[in-house]
């Protein structure tokens, strides 16, 4: 008699078999990072990676837009990156080490957070590569995250963009903003460009072109799910009204992924809860992998 576990699919992004999820052959490496230390109001982002992985195992792997099964390029899912709870700064170091290891193996890291403070570590990992020109961080987010300190730390989720703006050779483009503090608004770093949701939605096509003009050749994308309107993405710690639709987020990601060297991607601030939010997030992540692996795209991680 067959044991019952033979009927269960592999537990990885997309429930892929060994051939498609093998590390050596994979184009993408999914890094679940269940870290939630500095979040405010609604906690639970540590549950985000599991929720996304569980949802992805129920997706159809054929993508009508791209007319192929994206997973054919190979998607490896690691075990959870163990949190370092000493401080968010210590955790950033851990993420830097893991992300740089994936990059130097010639793979594209896809990090599943966890809270937004994790992005600093990932960007620091990308900066270990030999880059020609600056690194643009495209930040899809409802919040500016430009506080110098927040909640008693300079390394929390509300400070991540301020810390990234202090890294040499980094330019930040923030899209979908709907909330900030007076200090953040009045002390905008010179290397940060902002696109507020109200303005973007007033003329979507023109805004896409303006956003694209700000993106450099080397790109890292951080997707905070609260950039989405809470009517379809309620499961985040700090939901803000007036966000982007599913297809608007998709269009932004598609535009950003084409014609640039995208060196990494993360999705943060999803909390465990309603399956629909996790499923939509998993679908968008899968789309990103599709755009980055289009035959016409030059996305080789280590090519200079």
Beta strands, then each sheet from edge to edge (+ up, - down):
strand 1: 28-33
strand 2: 62-63
strand 3: 68-69
strand 4: 75-77
strand 5: 108-113
strand 6: 135-140
strand 7: 170-177
strand 8: 192-196
strand 9: 218-224
strand 10: 261-268
sheet 1: 4+ 1+ 5+ 10+ 9+ 6+ 7+ 8+
sheet 2: 2+ 3-
end
